[in-house]
Amino acid sequence: MGSIIRNNIGPGETGLLIRSIVESISKQAYKPLGPTFNVSREHATRILDTALRNDVFYPAYVALRESVSGKTATKRNSFENLSYQYLAANAVWLTESYHVLRLFVENDLRVMPMKGFLLAHFYYPNKLMRFAWDTDLLFVSEREKMEAERLLLQDKFHVDYSSPFETKLTKRFSRFSVHVETHSCPGSLMYAFEFPKWNDLWANSARVTIAGSAVDVMQPEDALLVSCVSVCSRGMLTAKDFLDLRQIIRTSKSFRWDIIAGIGRKSIWRHILLIPLHLVDIIAKIYLNEALVPKNVFEDLARYGEPDVVTNLPTIARMIERAGLPVDYRDILYYIGYARSPLLANFLLWPPENPTLIKRILRVFVEALNILTVVRREHGDRYAVSCLPSWFSAYVAKFSRKRFSENLRETLHAS
């Protein structure tokens, strides 16, 4: 089977992309990286096009800008113009994110940054190297999440989208938009109910200050779990995801792999962890000569059954070398048997085009099947039964065209 994604990248250029972005984020100052990355303009252009698709444009541009710069000092090329737009957008994103944090802290709301905002501040040496399209914030309770959304509406944000566990709000400026996502759980593979079921991230969190605001910060092991759930829910592992997971693992002084192995004993967490960890480890070994994940961790996770990724590792490695990044999960699940995977529900909505009504209906029934099988097996009858009402009400609202965002807006304005 060939890769679903067709990347316009030549032999060896995936390795150059990976090495250039790793080199960029390892430096405090963003300067041209010298003759190591002197490549032809044509090759550099293809690499930067791929970097854009992988959300790692700026670190790649820092490494390769000498190769794509204009012949005269007064002539700016499109990549240089894009880099200035990136810097401006990054500044707006950070400034407004700090403002939002202050707003919540001043109103006594307990908040925990997640994903890009968390990683940029604690796992990357330079915040410019980890741009995020939005700011993801976890709240300690549904009540505090709703209060945070009310404050954002008062601060000229508007609701773009809302689901049972997250709400996306946007504030528009003259040229840029800032997006904030409020979460009541760290992440879920299912639309209507929490799955996997999370341990209490707040119990082991640390209290730190970001731009004058005291917030809770999750442990590195939890940051890795959140990143892996995000990758699985999107069905795509990009170069940005590779960097995120690599930074979490390498910058943590004593990463607790025993915690990851323990959590991975449950079926759903094996599917969530084994695929991205194997992919990250393969990419690091091929292009950086690094071993990021201890061999015994893979052995411990594989000991408890499916998915069997190990058998197909050589094929997956060849696919990465041939097709480059991003890696589409549909390619991976083809080899390990997606029909048996709890990720099958997500599989129906992973394609980039708008899913058909039939695929959406199939997802509803597959999600119900998951409740009756894997959810019931892993979390017991009581939790499985508790998922059914939220599953039913969420999809009734979705298919009757009642937008959660409209209901939310009415509720917040009424309060």
C-alpha positions in Angstrom: 0.0 0.0 0.0 1.3 3.5 -0.9 1.1 6.4 1.5 -2.2 8.3 1.4 -0.4 11.7 1.7 1.7 12.8 -1.3 4.4 15.1 -0.3 6.4 17.1 -2.8 9.8 16.3 -1.2 12.9 14.7 -2.7 15.2 12.0 -1.4 17.0 13.1 1.8 15.0 16.3 2.2 12.8 14.9 5.0 16.1 14.3 7.0 17.2 17.9 6.2 13.9 19.2 7.4 14.1 17.3 10.7 17.8 18.2 11.3 17.2 21.9 10.5 14.3 22.4 12.9 16.0 20.4 15.6 19.1 22.6 15.2 17.0 25.8 15.2 15.2 25.0 18.5 18.5 24.0 20.2 19.8 27.6 19.9 18.7 30.5 22.1 19.4 33.0 19.3 17.7 32.7 15.9 20.6 33.2 13.5 21.5 31.5 10.2 23.0 28.1 10.9 25.9 28.2 8.5 27.1 25.9 5.7 25.6 22.7 7.1 22.3 23.8 5.7 23.4 25.4 2.5 21.2 23.7 -0.1 19.9 24.8 -3.5 17.1 27.3 -3.6 14.9 24.7 -5.3 15.5 22.2 -2.5 15.1 24.8 0.2 11.8 25.9 -1.3 10.4 22.4 -1.3 11.5 21.8 2.3 9.9 25.1 3.5 6.7 24.1 1.7 6.7 20.9 3.6 7.5 22.8 6.8 4.4 24.9 6.3 2.2 21.7 6.0 3.9 20.5 9.2 3.5 23.7 11.2 7.2 24.1 11.7 7.8 26.9 9.2 9.7 29.3 11.4 12.4 27.0 12.8 12.9 25.6 9.2 13.1 29.1 7.8 15.7 30.2 10.4 17.9 27.3 9.2 17.3 27.7 5.5 16.7 31.4 5.0 20.2 32.0 3.4 19.3 29.5 0.7 16.0 31.2 -0.2 16.9 34.9 0.3 16.5 37.3 -2.5 19.5 38.3 -4.6 19.3 42.0 -3.5 18.9 43.4 -0.1 15.8 45.3 -1.1 13.9 42.4 -2.6 12.1 40.2 -0.1 11.0 36.8 -1.1 7.7 35.3 -0.1 9.2 33.2 2.7 10.8 36.3 4.3 7.5 38.1 4.1 5.8 35.1 5.7 8.4 35.1 8.5 7.6 38.7 9.4 3.9 37.8 9.5 4.7 34.9 11.7 6.6 37.1 14.1 3.7 39.6 14.3 1.1 36.8 14.8 3.3 35.2 17.5 3.6 38.5 19.4 -0.2 39.1 19.2 -0.9 35.5 20.3 1.4 35.7 23.3 0.2 39.2 24.4 -3.4 38.3 24.2 -2.8 34.9 25.9 -1.1 36.7 28.9 -4.1 39.0 29.1 -6.5 36.1 29.2 -4.5 34.4 31.9 -4.6 37.6 34.0 -8.3 37.9 33.5 -8.9 34.4 34.8 -6.5 34.7 37.7 -8.0 38.1 38.8 -11.4 36.4 38.9 -10.1 33.5 41.1 -10.3 30.8 38.4 -7.9 27.9 38.5 -6.4 27.3 35.1 -3.9 24.9 33.6 -2.3 25.7 30.2 -2.1 22.8 27.7 -0.5 21.8 24.4 1.2 24.6 22.4 1.1 27.4 25.0 2.4 25.0 27.7 5.1 23.6 25.4 6.3 26.9 24.2 6.9 28.2 27.7 8.4 25.1 29.4 9.9 22.8 26.7 11.3 25.0 24.0 14.2 27.3 24.7 12.7 30.0 22.5 9.0 30.7 22.4 9.3 31.8 18.7 10.1 28.2 17.8 6.7 26.8 18.9 3.9 28.8 17.5 0.3 27.7 18.3 -2.9 28.5 16.4 -4.8 28.8 19.7 -4.3 28.8 23.5 -5.7 25.6 25.2 -6.7 26.0 28.8 -8.0 23.3 31.2 -10.3 24.3 34.1 -10.7 22.5 37.3 -14.5 22.2 37.0 -17.3 22.7 34.5 -18.5 25.7 36.6 -15.2 27.5 36.3 -15.0 26.7 32.6 -18.4 28.3 32.0 -17.4 31.3 34.1 -14.2 31.7 32.0 -16.3 31.6 28.8 -18.6 34.3 30.2 -15.5 36.5 30.9 -14.2 36.0 27.4 -17.5 37.0 25.9 -17.4 40.2 27.9 -13.8 40.7 26.6 -15.0 40.8 23.0 -14.4 37.2 22.2 -17.2 35.3 20.3 -18.0 31.6 20.2 -16.9 29.7 17.1 -17.6 26.2 18.2 -18.6 24.2 21.2 -18.7 20.5 22.0 -19.4 18.6 25.3 -15.8 19.1 26.5 -14.4 22.1 24.7 -15.3 25.6 23.5 -13.4 27.6 20.9 -13.7 31.4 21.2 -12.1 34.0 18.9 -11.2 37.7 19.1 -10.4 39.4 15.9 -7.9 42.2 15.5 -7.2 44.3 12.3 -5.1 41.6 10.7 -5.0 38.7 13.1 -7.3 36.5 15.2 -6.6 35.0 18.6 -8.3 31.7 19.5 -8.8 30.4 23.0 -10.1 26.9 23.7 -11.5 26.2 27.1 -11.5 22.5 28.2 -13.2 20.5 30.9 -11.1 17.4 30.2 -7.5 17.2 28.8 -8.6 15.4 25.7 -11.0 12.7 24.4 -11.0 10.5 21.4 -14.8 10.4 21.5 -17.1 13.3 20.7 -19.8 12.8 23.3 -18.0 11.3 26.4 -14.6 11.2 28.0 -12.5 8.4 26.7 -9.8 7.6 27.7 -10.8 8.4 31.3 -8.1 10.6 32.9 -6.5 10.5 36.2 -6.5 13.8 38.3 -3.9 16.0 36.6 -4.4 18.7 39.2 -3.2 16.5 42.1 0.4 16.4 40.9 0.5 19.8 39.1 3.0 22.5 40.0 2.2 26.1 40.7 4.2 28.5 38.6 4.0 32.1 37.3 3.6 33.0 33.7 3.8 36.7 32.8 2.7 37.6 36.4 -0.2 35.1 36.6 0.0 32.0 38.9 -1.2 28.9 37.0 -1.1 25.2 37.4 1.4 23.2 35.2 1.0 19.5 34.5 3.8 17.0 34.9 5.9 16.1 31.8 4.3 12.6 31.7 0.9 14.2 31.6 2.0 16.6 28.9 3.2 13.6 26.8 -0.2 11.9 27.3 -2.1 15.0 26.2 0.1 15.3 23.1 -0.4 11.7 22.2 -4.2 12.0 22.5 -4.1 15.1 20.4 -2.2 13.3 17.7 -4.6 10.3 17.7 -7.7 12.5 17.6 -6.4 14.3 14.5 -5.1 11.2 12.9 -1.9 12.8 11.8 1.6 13.0 13.1 3.4 16.1 11.8 7.0 17.4 12.3 5.6 19.7 14.9 4.2 16.7 16.9 7.6 15.0 16.5 9.3 18.1 18.0 6.8 18.4 20.8 7.2 14.8 21.9 11.0 14.9 21.5 11.2 18.1 23.6 9.0 16.7 26.4 11.2 13.6 26.6 14.6 15.2 26.2 14.1 18.3 28.4 12.6 16.5 31.4 15.4 15.8 33.9 13.9 12.4 35.1 11.1 11.4 32.8 9.0 8.7 34.5 8.7 6.0 31.8 7.3 3.7 34.5 4.2 5.9 34.7 3.7 5.7 30.9 4.1 2.0 30.9 1.7 1.6 33.8 -1.0 3.7 32.0 -0.4 1.8 28.8 -1.6 -1.4 30.2 -5.1 -0.4 29.4 -6.2 -1.2 25.9 -7.2 2.4 24.8 -3.9 3.9 26.1 -1.9 1.3 24.2 -3.5 2.4 21.0 -2.9 6.1 22.0 0.7 5.6 23.1 2.3 2.9 20.9 1.7 4.5 17.5 3.0 8.1 18.1 5.9 6.8 20.3 7.0 4.3 17.7 6.7 7.0 15.0 8.8 9.5 17.0 11.4 6.9 17.8 11.7 5.8 14.2 12.1 9.3 12.9 14.7 10.1 15.6 16.7 7.0 14.8 16.6 7.5 11.0 17.4 11.2 10.8 19.1 12.1 14.2 20.6 8.8 15.3 18.8 9.1 18.6 16.9 6.6 20.6 14.1 8.6 22.3 12.0 5.8 23.9 13.6 3.0 25.9 13.3 -0.4 24.4 11.8 -1.9 27.6 8.9 0.6 27.5 7.9 -0.7 24.1 8.3 -4.2 25.4 6.1 -3.5 28.4 3.4 -1.8 26.3 3.4 -4.7 23.7 3.1 -7.3 26.4 -0.5 -6.5 27.0 -1.8 -7.2 23.5 -3.0 -5.1 20.6 -2.0 -3.1 18.7 0.8 -5.0 17.1 3.0 -2.2 15.7 6.3 -4.0 16.1 5.7 -6.5 13.3 5.2 -3.7 10.9 8.0 -1.3 12.0 10.3 -1.9 8.9 7.4 -1.2 6.6 6.4 1.9 8.5 10.0 3.1 8.5 10.2 2.7 4.7 7.0 4.5 4.3 8.2 7.5 6.3 11.5 7.6 4.3 9.6 7.4 1.0 6.6 9.7 1.7 8.0 12.0 4.4 5.9 14.0 6.9 3.2 14.3 8.0 2.3 10.6 8.6 -1.3 9.8 8.1 -2.8 7.4 10.7 -4.8 5.7 8.0 -1.6 4.3 6.6 -0.6 3.0 10.1 -4.0 1.5 10.9 -4.0 -0.3 7.5 -1.1 -2.4 8.7 -2.2 -3.0 12.3 -5.9 -3.7 11.6 -8.0 -0.6 12.1 -11.2 -2.6 12.2 -10.2 -3.9 15.7 -9.0 -0.6 16.9 -11.0 1.8 19.3 -9.7 4.5 16.9 -12.1 3.3 14.2 -14.6 6.0 15.2 -12.0 8.6 14.5 -10.9 6.9 11.4 -14.3 7.8 9.8 -13.7 11.5 10.2 -9.9 11.7 9.6 -10.0 12.4 5.9 -9.3 16.1 5.1 -12.4 16.5 3.0 -15.8 17.1 4.7 -17.0 13.7 5.9 -20.2 12.4 4.3 -23.4 12.1 6.2 -23.0 8.3 6.0 -19.6 8.5 7.6 -20.9 10.7 10.4 -23.8 8.3 11.1 -21.3 5.4 11.1 -19.2 7.3 13.6 -22.3 7.6 15.9 -22.9 3.9 15.9 -19.2 3.0 16.2 -18.9 5.3 19.2 -21.9 3.5 20.8 -20.2 0.2 20.0 -17.1 1.4 21.8 -19.2 2.2 24.9 -20.6 -1.3 25.0 -17.2 -2.9 24.4 -13.9 -1.2 25.2 -15.3 1.4 27.6 -17.3 -1.2 29.5 -14.3 -3.5 29.6 -11.8 -0.9 30.8 -13.9 1.3 33.1 -16.8 -1.0 34.2 -20.5 -1.1 33.6 -21.3 2.0 35.7 -19.1 4.3 33.7 -20.3 2.8 30.4 -23.9 3.4 31.4 -23.1 6.9 32.4 -21.7 7.6 28.9 -24.9 6.6 27.1 -27.1 9.7 28.1 -24.3 12.1 27.1 -23.8 10.2 23.8 -27.5 10.3 23.0 -28.1 13.9 23.9 -24.9 15.1 22.1 -25.8 13.5 18.8 -29.5 14.3 18.9 -28.4 18.0 19.3 -25.8 17.6 16.5 -28.2 16.0 14.0 -31.1 18.2 14.8 -28.8 21.2 13.9 -28.9 22.6 17.4 -25.5 24.2 17.7 -23.9 23.8 21.1 -22.3 27.2 20.5 -25.7 28.9 20.1 -27.0 27.2 23.3 -23.9 28.2 25.1 -24.1 31.8 23.9 -27.7 32.1 25.1 -26.9 30.6 28.5 -23.9 32.9 29.0 -25.7 36.0 28.1 -28.6 35.0 30.4 -26.2 34.6 33.3 
